[in-house]
């Protein structure tokens, strides 16, 4: 990039605080009330009604303007390609959901048509998805385990599983959890809760899907080895399942294992060939379709089930199933799983949808996507489908083969409908091991996500920790509980990072109004007598105390020690004053009676001469708190700022705030920060305004001290108490800080007025007026 031409600029203006800025910029205090907002939201007009209708049913806005000549051919080819992919994937993922393969075809038909009408993404391919399927399978196996369907077989004289009854019950469970998850998504969309996906960061999603892929692989090993392990549910079920599989390995069906290995190797080689020919072929070859066709023909001709006991798909009913109301009695058992499904399915769909939206320059409505997916799942549940989301592999095929709109999705649904009505029965002899092999090969992309770990180690170690924690939690606690635990852990990392932000002292870059951390910039120098402090995080209850501690450490001021010493000094001074007052009162009364003078009952009987101590050069004269990174303040944060200003003010250090956002100023206002003598004049627009104010304030105070009666600003010699005993001036040990004529006058008065108590009382009053702030001097003396 060409070097940017440097330009100089100068701005001449007065120092601005928040109060002056409110007047200058004419800040308005008018806020829209809740009632007005509600009235505005429910107010209806023709254009608003039309806009709401088009937003709720997006197909009405884009289908009438569909460019048939430009998009039709691409969408047609793309739809056929995706439909062909939906066939093997739908049947395979149905096994993950613990239902018959035909219901995977239904799940690739009804929800796709619903999304075609209500969805806003033009490129994602909705339908069956491995992660969603394995979550549903876990729910179905937990609610309807094999142990609930054991019957006695009189032929073998042993207990066997009533497979028909078990599959029917599991289908009801899958439909119920799908319908309920759809309702959750619709409700979240109606209340505009689409932002919930922001809590699913990319490292969390990728770690979660990787762990879910491990669950998928383990769940399919029984079809690969031809064994029947006990299906576990709950935490650590994956570990128990792996142990069970290892124990059953000696019972492996060799025929099933050979079919699985041959299919897996063949698909891997075919995928590599597809990648090699990708640039030469207009569309990728449907290798999964070829695999199930070839496997079905071989199984039918060789009779793999009869000769080698290879488990096959079995009966596939033709036609569509009538709608069935979900079993409401199951809702209480699956409500938590349904919510997890709704969040996971939406998170995956919206993440992929936004990628394509950014690439092709259109907008995806997150709330409408929730409603579209919710309607797809709710209506799909009535037609005995299981929960859907979008698939990365199918979406990539849909885009790469020329798909431009969701017309491609509708065409893929028509392809599935054609297969379901007329071709589905031809795949009854398909070995389930082939479907398991298809799942393994389709998960290779998720397995590559393990490479995120070294990449995140280099870029952001916190994200790497989130990835690993999500992976481990999902492995141990299953996809449903694992997701909740992963989100909680991710939130804890955010809280932890706000609790331990970076605290910095800012210095001025020479000849600029720019202030940078001095530990990061060598040329940033501290402004003499002014300390500028900044935290990289907002200020709230979780880090308010740490903020005050960090200020003390960075400034080198132990504020509690100063305040404690001052309290001790005050207590000591009061005790000493009270003691000497009694003694002086007696002496004054005696002297007054002897000389015929009235008693001094109304006069203070002990005079403490306060002196103006020179400030400790190691302490700053002012502290500026840069609040520009702060985006909100709670009551604890406001109290912390008020405490800082009060405590440091008691030892003579002025505290001002700078860079407050409007919402922060409002938080200060409502939190009671501005009271007594604290006004908006202590809030400055920029750090530089605050620095100029502190410098000008210091110059004015120095100018006033030059003309203050009896005050010198340089050397502090000594100080003590002035009091009387037996009518004599017992001790005068005062500061040599007066003007020259007073230094000459004081010894003369000491000698001439020794026996005149009334005149000595007058001298006492004069000294008290001219010598002040003695407490601050003693405070600094004690601290030293």
N, C-alpha and C positions, 0 to 999 in steps of 0.2 A: 504494500500500500504506500502511496506517495506520502512524503513527509508533510504534515499539516502545517500550513503557514500560521505562525504565531501572531496573535493580535492582542494588543493592550486595551484595557478598559479601566475607566475610573468612575466611581459612583460617589457623589457628595450628598450626604443626608445626615440627619440627626441620629443620635443613638435611640433606638426604638425598643421599648418594652411592650408587653402584651396589652397593657392598658392604652398606651398611645396608638398601637397598631389597630385596636378595636375602633378607636375614634377615626383614625386615618382611613382605614379600609371600610368603615361603616358596617361593622359586624351586625348581622341580624340575629335576633333571638327567637324569631318565629319558627316554630316546629309544628309539623303536621300531627294532629292528634290521632289517637287510635280510631276514634269514631269517624274522622274524616277519611282515614285510610280505608276503613271498612266500607264507607259509602262509595268511595271511588272504585273499590274492587268489585262491588256488586252492581254498580251503575251499568246499564246495558244500552248499547246503541247498535245501529245497523253495521257499521264498519267493525266495531268490537266483536259483535256476534260472528261475523264472517271470519275475522282473524282467529277467534277461539276455535271455530269449526275446522279451519285449515290446519291449525296447530294440533288439534286432537286427532284428526284423520289426515295425515300428511299426503296420502295417495291422491286426495282431491286437488292438491296444489301442483304436483309434478306430473301425474299421469296425463291430464289433458294437454300438457305441453311436451309430451314425450316425442323426441325427434326420431321418428320411425326409421327413416333412411339411414341415419348415422349409427343408431344404437341397436337396431333389431337383430342384425346378423350376429354381432358380438354377444348380445344377451342370449340368443338362441344356442350358439355353440357352448357358451359358458354354462347355461342351465342344464344342457344334456350332460356335460362333463361332470358337473357337481352332482347331478342326480345319479349318475353311475357310481360315483364315490359314496353317495349316501347309502346305497344298497349294502355293501359289505360292512361299512362302519356302523350302520344302524343295527344290523343283525349282531355284530360283535359286541357293541356297547350294551345291547339288551342283556347279554349274558352278565355283564358287569352289574347291571341293575337287578339281577336275580329274577328276570322275567323271560318269557318266551321270545325268541328272536323276532317273531312277527310284530311284536309291539314296538320294536325298534324302528320298523318301517312306518308304523302309524305315527311315531314321534318325529319322523322325517317328513310327514305330510301335513297334518293339521297345524302345528305351530308355525311352520314355514309360511303357510297361506295367511295366518293371522298377522305375522310380522310384516308380510308384504303390504298389508293395508295400513298398519299403524306405526311401522318402524321409520326411523329417519336416516339411518346409515344406508348408503347406496351399494356398499361393497362386501359387508360381512355376510357369511353364510351361516345362518342359524340352523340348529338341529341337534342331534345327539352329540354329547361331548364326554370324553372319558372320565374327567374329574367328577362331573355331576353324576354320571352313571354309577361310579364306585361309591359315592356318598349315598345314593338311593339304595344301592345294594346292601350297604351296611345297615341302613334303617330297616329294610325288609327282612334281613336275616336276624336282626335283633328282636323285632316285633313278632315275626313268624318263624321261629327256629325249627329245625327238623324234629326236635324232641317233642314238639306239640302235635306232630302228625304221625306218630308211630302206631302201626297196626300189626296185628298178628297174622303171619302167613302160615296157613295150614299145610302148605306144600313143603316148605323148608323148616317148619316148626321153629320159626324165629321172628323177631320183630323187624319190620321193614317200614320205610317211609312211604306214606301216601302222597306220592308226587303230585297227583292231580289236585288234591285238596290244598297241599302246600303252595303250589304255584298260583292257584286261584286266590289264596289269602295274601300272598306276597304281591300279586297284581293290585289288589285293593289297597294295600299299604302304599305302593308306589304311586297309585293314582291319587290317594288322599294327600300324601306329602307334596306331590306336584301341584295339586289344586290349592293347598294352603300356602305354598311358597308363591304361587301366582297372586293370591290375595294380598300377601305381604308386599309384593312389588307394586301392585296397583295402589295400595294405600300410601306407600312411600312416595310414589310418583305424584299422587294427588296433593300431598302436603309439601311438595317440592323438596323432597329429601334426597335429591340426586347427588348432592355434595358428599353423601356418605362414602362414595367411592374414593374421596380424597384420603381417607384413612387407610386405603389399601395402596401403599407405596409400591413402586416397581420391584424393589428387592423383596418385599413381602410376598407379592403375587408370584414372582418367579421361584422363590424358595418354597412357597406353598404348592405350586403346580408340580415342582420336581418331587416333593415328598408324596403328593397324591399319585404321581406316576409310579412310584415305588409300590404304593398300595395296590394300584391297578395290576402291576406285573405279578405281585405275590398272589392276588386273587385269581389270576389266570393259570398259575402253575398247576393247579389240579387238572385242568384240561390238557396241559402239555404232557403230564406224566400219567394221565388216566387213573388217578387215585381220588379218593373221597375223604378228605380230611374234615374234621369238625370245624364249623365256622364259628369263630369267636367274635365277640363284640365288646365295646368298651375300651378303656385305656389299656395300652400294651397288647391289644389284640393282635397286632401285626407280629409282635415277637412270638406270641403263643402259636400263631398260625405257621410261622417259619419252623418252629421247633416240631410241630405236628407233621409238617411236610417232610422234614428230614427223617422223622421216625417212620414214615410210610414209603420212603423211597424204594425199599426192597420190593414193594408191591407194584412197582411201575409196570404199566402196560406197554410192552415194547412196540407194538403196532402204532399206538397213539403217539409215542415218543418219536418214532421214525417219521410219521406224517408231519408232526410239528417241526422237526428239524429241517426236513426237506422244504417245507413251505417257507420257513423263516429264511433259510439260505437263498431260496429262489427269489423271494421278494426283495431281499437286500440287493442281490445282483441286478434284479429288474429295476430297482430304484436308481442304482448307479448308472445303468444304461439309460434310463429316462433323463437323468441329469446330464449325461454326455450328449444325448440327442435333443436336449431342450431347445437349442438355438436353431436346429434344423427342422423340428416339427412344430406345426402351428398350435397343437394342443398336446399335453402330456398323455402318454399311453395309460389307460386304466388298468394298471397291473393288478390291483386288488380284485377287480372284476374277472380278469383272466384267471386269477388264482382260484376263485371260488367256482368258476365254470369247470376248470380242469379237475379240481378236487372232487366236485360233485359227480362228474362223469366217471372218474376212476373209482370212487366209492360205490357208485351204482353198479358198475361192471364187475368189480372185484368182490363186492359184498363185504366191505370192511367191517361192518357191524356184526354180521353173522360169523365170519371166519376169525376175525381178530379182536372182536369185542371193542371196536372203536366207537366211542360215543358220537352220535350224529344229532343234527338239529331236530329231527322228528317232524311230526305233523305241523303243517303251516296252513291255517284256514285261509281260504280265498275270500275276497270281498272285505268290506269295512265293518267294524263293530258298531252297534247302536250306542248312543250316549247313555251313560250310567252315572247316576248321582254318586259322588264320593261318600264313603262311610264316615259320617260325622263322629261316630264314637271313637275313631282312631285319632282324631285331631289332638286330643290331650297328650297322647304318647309321642307325637311327631312334631309338636309345635316348635320346639327348639331346632330340630333338624330342618324344618321348613324355612325358618328365618335364615339359617346358615346357607341353605341352598339359594335363597333369594339374593343374598348379598354376594355370594361367590359367582353365581351366574351373571348377575348384573355387572360386577366388577370386571370380569373377563370380557364381556361383550362391549362395554363402554370403552375399555382400554384399547381394544383392537379397533373399534369404530373411530375413535379419535385419531388413531394413526392414519387411517385411510382418509379421514376428513381433512387433516392437515396436508396430506400429500396431494389431494385433488381440489382443495380450496372450497369446501363447503362446511356447514355447521351441523353438528350432531347435538340434538336437544337431550340433555341427560335425563330430565324428568319424563319426557315423552318416551325415551328408551325404556325407562322403568315400567311405564304403563304398557308399552308394546310387549315387552317380555312377560309382564304379569298377565296380560290377556292371553298370550300364547300358552302359558303354563296353565292358567285357570281353565280355559276352554279345552286345552289338551288333556287335562286331568279328567274332564267329563268324558272324553273319548278314549280313556284308558291309555294315555301316553304318559311318559315319564319326563321329568324336568329337562329342559334344553338350555343351551347357551350357544355361543358361536365357536367354530373350530378354526384354528389357525391354518391348518393344512387345506381345508376346503375353501376358506376365504382367499388364500393365496392362489389356488387354482381358479376360483371365480374371477379374480382380478386379472391373472396372467392370460386367461383365454378370451379376454375381451369383454367381460361383464362390466356394464356401466351403471346399471340400476338394479333394483330388487325384482325386476321382470325376470332376471336370470334365476332368482330364488323361486319364483312362481313356476317357471318352466321345470326346475328340478323337482318341485312337488308333483307336477303332472307326470314326470317320469316315474317317480315312486308310486304314484297312484296306478299307473299302467302295470308296473311290476307286481304290485299287491293284488290287483284284480285278476291278472291272467298268467303271470310268470312265477309268482311266489312258490307255488306247489312244486316247481321243478327243483327247488333247492332243499327238499326234505332229506336227502341223503348226504348233505354237506357235513363233513366232520367238524365238531366244535373245536378241535385242535387247530384247524385252519383259521377259524375266527380268532383264536388266541394268538396265532402267529401274526395275523394282520394287526392286532392291537400292539404287539411288541414292536413291530416295524414302525407303526405310526407314532410310537412314543419316543423314537430315537431323537427327535428334536428337543423334547423335554430333558432327555438325558444329557444333551449338550449344554444345558444350563448349569451344570457343575463347573463349567469354565468361568462362570460369573465370579467364583470365589477369588481366584488370583487377580482378576480385573478389579474387583471391589477393594481388595487389599491395597492396591496401588492408588485407587482414586479416593475412596472413603471407607475407612475402617468401621465406622458406625453402621453404615449400610451393609457391610459384610457381616457384622454381628447380627443384624436383623435377619439377613438371609439365612444364616446358620441356625439361629434360634427358631425361626419359623419352620425350617426343615426338620429340626429335631423334635420340636413340639408336635408337629403334624404327624411325624412318624410314631411318636409315643402315644399321643392322645386321639388319633384318628382325625380325618379331615374336618369333622364338625367342631369338636372341642379344640382341636389344634388351631383352627382359624381364630376362634375367640381368644385363645391364649396368645397367639401371634400378634393380634391387634393390641391386646393389653400390653404386651412387651414393647411393641412399637411406640405406644403412647408413653410408656415409662422412659424410653430413650429420649423422647422430646422433653419430658419434664426434667430428666436428669441434665440435659443440655442447657435448659434454662436456669437450673440451679447452680451450675458451674460455668457461667459465661466467662468471657475474657474481660478483665478489668484493666483499664489503661489510664495513664496520665498523659494528657495531650500537651504538645508543645507547638509553638508557632513556627511555621515555615517562614524563613526570613523574607521580609518585604512583601508579605501576602497576608490575606485574612483567612488563611487556611490553617487548620490545626490537626495534627496527626499524632498517633501514639509515638512517644519518644523512644520506646524500646524497638520500634520497627523502622524509624526514620532517624538517621544520624543528624540530619540538619534541623530537625524539629527541636527547638529550644524552649525551655520553660520561661514563661513571662515572669519577671522578678516580682516576688511578693504575691503571686496569684497561682493557685493550684486548680487545674482543670481535670475533672474526673469523669470517666465515661464507662458504662457497662454495655456489653454487646447484646444483652437480652432485655426484655421488658421487666418491669418491677412489680412483683405481686407477692402474695403471702408465702410462696415456696422459697423465695430468695431474698426477701426484704432484710432479714437479719444478716445474711451473708453480704448484702450490699453495704450495710453499715460497717461490718467488720473489714471488708476490703478497702473501704475509704480510709479507715484508721490505719491499716497496714501500708497503703500506698502513700498516705500523707505523713506517716511516722508520728501521728498524734494519738496518744493513748487517752482518748477523751474521758473515759471512766476514771482514770487516775487523776486527771485534772479536776474533774467535778468532785471527786472524793476529797481531794486536798482542799478545794475551796470550801466545801461543807465543814471540814474539820477546822479550817481557819475561822469561818464565821462563828462556829460554836465556841471556839477558844476566845475569839474577840468579845463575844457577848458575855461570856463568863467573867473575863478580865474587866470588862467595862462595868458590869454589875457590881463586882467586888470593889473596884476603885471608886465607883459612884457613891456607894454607901460610906466609904471612908472619907471621900471628899465632902460629902454632904455634912457629915459631923463637923469637919474642920471649918467649913464655910459658916455653919450655924454658930459655932463658938466664936469665930472671928467677927461675925456680924453682931453678936450680943455684946462683945467686948467694946466694939467701936461704935455701938449705937446705931448700927445700920440695919435695915430690914433683912429678914431671912431670904435666902435664895431658893425658895421651895419650887418656883416655877422654872428654874433654870436647870439645864443639864449640868450635872456635877462632875462629869468627866469629859474631857475633850479628846477625841481621837483625831489626830491629824492625818487625813487621807492624802496620799501623794500620787501623782500621776506617773506611773512606772513606764519606762521606755519598753516598747514591745520586744518580746524575745525574737531576735533575728532569725532563729531557726523555724519560727512559726510563720505561715503565710498570713497576709492581711485579709485575704478573701479566698473563698472556694467557689468554683463554678461547677455545677453539676450539669453535664451535657446529657439531656434526656431525648435526643433525637432518635435513638433506637427504640424508645419506649412507645408502644402502641396502645397501652391501656394501663390504668392504675386501679387496683382495688383499695378497699379501706385500709388494709395493712400497709400497702405501699404508700398511701397518703400519710399515714401516721409515721412511717419511717422517715419521709422527707421532712415532716414537721419536727420530728425529734432531732434530726440532723441540724436543721436550722436553729432550733432552740439551744441545743447543747453547745454547738460551736460558737453561737452568738454570745453565750455566757462567758467565754474566755476571750472575747474580743475579735473573733473571726467572722466576717460577714459571709453568708452563704446565699448565692443566687442561682437560679435555674435558667437554662438556655435550651433553645431548639425544641420547645414543647409543641406537639401537634395539637390541633384544635380539640380532639377528643380527650387528650390528656389534660388540657386546661379545664375542660368540662368536668373531668373526674376530680380534679383538684377543687373545683368550685363546689361540687356536690358533696365531696368528702370532708368539707369544713377546713380546708387548708388556709383559706383567706379569712383571718379573724384578727381582732385587736389591731396591731400595727402592721400586719402582713397583708399586702395588697398585690395587685398584678404588676406593680412596679419592680418586683423582684424577679419577674419572668421576662427574659429577653428573647428576641426573635432569633438571633444567631449567637454563637459563642463569641464572635468578635465584638458584637454589641456589648455583651457582658464584660469582656475584657476592658473595653474602652471606658465603660461605666466605672469599673473598679479602679482603674488608673486615675480617672478624673476625681472620683470620690476620695482617693488617697491624697491627691494633690490639694484638694480643698481642705481636708482635715489638717494637713501640715501647715497650710496657710493660716488657718484659724489658731493653731497652737502657737504660732509666732507672736500673735497679738493677745493671747490669753494672759490675764493678769497673774503675775507671780509664777508663770510656767516656763521652764526651760526644757528642751527636748533632747538633751544629749546624755549627760552622765548622772547616774543615780548613786549618791554617796551612801547615805544611811537614813534610817527613820526610827523613831520610837514614840512613846506616848508623852503627852504634855499634861501634867496634872499637878495639883497643889496639896501640900501636906504641912500642917502647922503654920499656915499663912505664908509659906515660902515656895518658891519655884524649885521643886526637888530636882527635876531633870529636864533639860531641853537638848535633845539630840535629833536635829532635824536635817532635812535635805539642804544641801548647798545648791539650790536650783532657782533661787530668787534673783530678781534683778539686783544690780550692784548696790543701789541705795538701800534696799531692804536688808542685805547682808551687813551693811554698816549700822543700820538702825537696831537690829535685833540684840547685839551685845549691850548696847547702851540701855535699851529697855530692860534687859535682864538685871542689870546692876541697880538701876534707879528705881525700879518698881517692885523690888523684892518685898517690901513691907506694906504695899498698897493692894490689897486683894481685889478691890473693885476695878482698878485699872488693869490688873493682871487678868481679870475676867474678860475685859474688853479685848486685851491682846489675844486671849484664847480664841475669841470669836473671829478675830481677823485672821489668825493662823488657820482656823478651820475653813475659812472661805478660800484662802489662797492655796492651801495644800489639799489636794483631792486624789481620789482613786488609790488610797493607800492599800486597800484590800487586794487589788490586782498586783501591786508590787510584792506584797507578802506572799501571794499565791505563786508568783514566778520564783521567788526566793526559796520557798519550800520545795518546789518541783526540781530546782537545781540541786 
